Amino acid sequence: MKPFLQRLYSDYLMPSRLNEYEDLLRSAADKGYAQISVRDFLRAPPAQPRPPTIVHRHDIDSNLRTAARMFAREVRRGVRSSFYFRLSTLDFGLMREIEDYGSEASYHFEEVAAFAKRHHLRDPQEVRRHFGAIGSEFAANLLRIEDRLGMKLSTVASHGDFANRRLGIINHEILADPALRARCGIACEAYDARLLRQFDLYISDRPPPQLYHPLAPAAALGRYHSICLLTHPLQWETNWYDTTKCNLRRLAEGLTW
């Protein structure tokens, strides 16, 4: 019963944590941290000593309303970050605002899981045999987003779906193909080892009561020089309509897959 109550609280009863988020942005600035996007982190000259840095990465699994509110707080604090949107959360108006401000708006992709669910594939090896077709779907989706947005996307981030966990396959496995990366012009995927090894600490938010893993950002400030902070809007503010819609979709997909 306890997990059910925790999920109920997280999805529907949790008070907004957006003031906590803005306090974090302020505290990081007060401690001298540059707060930048994945794209800008990669563009920095490698030989140049970095100041203390937090790379802010937002995966927009759901809850666009809160994503926009987090962005507004970052603008108020002069913070740059990366926002990765799923096909189901694309908002080109918001994405253009993010880019015009100087942050990054890009693609939170999940073609492997989507293909497996659509074709009712449950064997990991069978899914991998279709990586060519899945890669082509990824390339087509990326191109459509770039055309609508009017700009080239250089970094992307893999989404984690329940289908990935069941299959034991991560969506970004398709980008192990150098030819696909070159064809799509992908400079970096957010889980690339060459990116992650540049951070002293990688923090991801979690549902309550844990909130963060492996530790809270406030405890990391001043102790770690380079930090990547992954956040999801749904962990910071509830949205009854959006959450219910996502939960029902997840239930339907689980029943039909």
N, C-alpha and C positions, 0 to 999 in steps of 0.2 A: 504493500500500500504506500510506503514511503516514496518510492520513485514516482508513482502516479501523482502524489500530492506535490512533489517537487516540480514535476512537469506542469501541473495545473497552475502553480504559483508563477513559474517562469513564463508560461504562455499568456496568462490572463490577469494575474494579480500583482505582479511585481511593479513597484513604483518606478517612475522614470529615473534613470541613472545619468541623464545627460549633463546635469550639473557636475557630477563626479568626473565625467569625461572632460568637461571644460577645465575643471580644477587640475586634471592631469596635464593638459596642454600648457596651462599657466605654470605649473611647477617645473615642467621640463624646460620651458623657456627661462625661468628664473635660475635654473642650474646650468644654463649655457648650452643646452642641446639644440642643434639644428634639427628641425622636424620637416622631413622631405618625403617625396614619393619614391617608389621603386625605380622609376625611369630616371629621375634626377640622381639617385644614388649611383646608378650604373654609369651615368654620364660624367661623374666626377673623375678627374685625372687620377689614375691609380697610384702614381708616385707622390701625389700631394698628400701631406698628413691631413687627416680628417679631424674636424672638431668632434666633440661628443655628438652623436647622431642618433635620432630615432627615425626609422623608416616606418611610416604609417601605411598599413595595407588594410583596406576594408573589402570584405567579400559580401556582396549584396545578394545573399540567398533569398531574402524576402524583405518586406518592410521598407519600401522606398521612402515613405514619409520620414522615418527616422534617419535614413541615409542623408536626406536633404537637411535635416536638422543638425546632424553631426557636421556636415559640410559648412553650414552657416556658422557654427561655433569655430571651426578652423579658420574661416575667413576673418572672423573677428579677432583671432589670435595670430594671424599671419602665418598659419601653418599650411604646408603643402602635403599632399598625400596621394595614394592610389586607391581608386574605387573600381572594383571589378564587378561587372553586371552579367547575370545569366540572361539567356534568351527570354526567360519569363519575367525578368525585372528591368529590361532595357527601357530607359527613359532618355530619349535623345535630347530633350530640352535640358534636363539636369546635367547630362553628360557634356553638353556644349558649355554650360555654365562652369562646370568643373575645369574644363580645358581652357576656357577663356581666362579663368582666374590664375592658371598656372599649375594646377594639380593635374592628375592623370585619371582619365576615364577609359577603361578597357574591358576585355572580355573574360568572364568567369565561365569556362567551358566545361561541358559534360557529355561530349558526343559518345564516349565509350558506353557509359551507363544508359544513355538515351537509346542507343542502337540495340543494346542487349534487351532492354525492356520492350522496345517496339517489335523486335523479332523473336521475343520469348526464348532468348538464348541464356542457358544457365550453366553451361560448361565453359570454364575460362579459356581453354584451348580453342574451342570453337569461336569464341569472341575474338581471340587474337588472330585467328585466320582471316578475320574480316577487317583487320587494321587498315588495309589499303582503302577500302570503301569508307571506313570511319574517318580516316585522315582527309579524304576528299570532302566529306560532309563538314568537317572542321574548317577546311580552307574556304568552302563556299559560304559558311556562316560568318566567318571572319571578314570576308570580302564584302558581304552585304552590310555588316555593321560599319565597316570603314567607308563604304559608299554613302550611307545615310549620315554618318558623322562628318564626312568630308575631310578625313585625315587618316594617316597610316598609324596603326597600332603596333608598338614595338615590344611590349611585354603583355603576357596573359597569365591567368591563374586558374589552376585546375579546381573544379568543384568536387566535393565528396558527397556521394549519394549512397543511400542504403544498398543499391544494387552493386556499387563498387565494393562495399564491405562484404557482401555475400559472395561475390565473385573472386575477391582477393586481387582485383585489378584496379589500379589508380588511373584516373582519366588522363593524366599527363604521360602515361606510357606511350601514347601515339607520337609524342614529340621526341621520343628517342630516335626517330628517323631524321637524320640531318637533311635529307632532301626535302622533306615536308617543311622543316623549319626554314630552309632557304627559300622555298617556293612562297611561303607565307610572310617572309621577312620578320620572323620572330627573333628578337635579340636575346630574350630571356623569358623563361617560365618561372613563376614565383617560387616553385619548389626546387629549382635547379641547385645542385650541390655547389656550383661555383659562386652562386649568390649567397646561399645560406652560410657557407664557411667564412664569409666576411663579417658575420655578426658574432659578437661576444655572447649574445643572449637572444633567444627567440621566444616571445611570449604570445600566447593565444588566449583570447577570452573564453569563458566557459559559462554554462548556465549556473544560476545560484543553486546551492550555497557556495560552490567553489570559486566562481567568478573569473579566476585566471589560472593558467598553468605555464611554467612551473611556479611562478611567484607574481605578486602584484607589481605593476610598473612603478608605483611609488617606492617600493622596497628596492627596486633595481636602479633608480636614479642616483647617480654619483658613484655607484659600484661597478657599472658596466659602461664601457665607452661607446660601443655600437650596439643598438637594440633594434630588432624588428618586432613591431607590435601588430598582430593580426586581430582585427575586431569584426564583429558581425552586428548589424543594426538590431537584429531581433534579441540580442543579449543585453541591450541598453534601454529598450523601451517596448512595451507591449503594443500590439495592434490586433485587436480581437478579430476584425474581419479578415485581415491578411493571414493571420496565423491559422484561423479556422479553415480558410480556403486551402492553405498549404497542407494542413493535417488531413483534410479530406482527399486531396489529390494523392498524398502519400499512401493513404489507406487503399484507394482505388488501384493505384499502381501495384501495390503489394498483392492485391487479390487477383489482378489480371495477368501479372508477369508469369 
